[in-house]
Amino acid sequence: MFSRLAFEFGDGNLLTASWDWFVSENGGLNTTLLGLKRHPELREQVVAILLQFARFNFIELFTIHMKKAQPDPRDLLNTYVLLLKPLTASTAVAEEVNKMKRLCMDS
């Protein structure tokens, strides 16, 4: 449902507002991570949700907001481990990583 919502917001030029809601204190990120913790078998769907909402903020999601949402390092690490395989299979993630590589090389 969250993935579809983000898709609809993106098409309606509401992506910035949906991103702000998603990473807010009681927003969609916390709910998504709680769902992942309770149902780790849904990790592919969670990655789809993250990709939809963080379409232009992917690095910020993992460097700032995931840490805020999961202040316990063990929970954060467990989340990263769960998401690693589906993330590496995503072409959108590969594009984002390549973009960051280029930015780092140009600096």
PEBELKA-V454646 format. One line per field, one symbol per residue. ss: DSSP state (~ for helix, > for strand, _ for the rest). phi: phi as a letter, one per 40 degrees, with the letter a starting at -180 (. if undefined). burial: # if it has 16 or more other C-alpha atoms within 10 Angstrom, else .. A space follows every 10 residues. Layout:
BEGIN
ss=???
phi=???
burial=???
END
This chain:
BEGIN
ss=_~~~~~~~~~ ~___~~~~~~ ~~_____~~~ ~~~~~~~~_~ ~~~~~~~~~~ ~~~____~~~ ~~~~~~~~~_ __~~~~~~~~ ~~~~~~~~__ ~~~~~~~~~~ ~~~~~~_
phi=.ccccccccc ccfbcccccd cdccdbcccc ccccccccbc cccccccccc ccccdbbccd dccbcccccb ccdccccccc cccdcccccc cccccccccc dcccccc
burial=.##..##.## ....#..##. .##....### .##..##... ..######## #####..#.. #...##.### .....#..#. .##..##... ..#..#.... .......
END
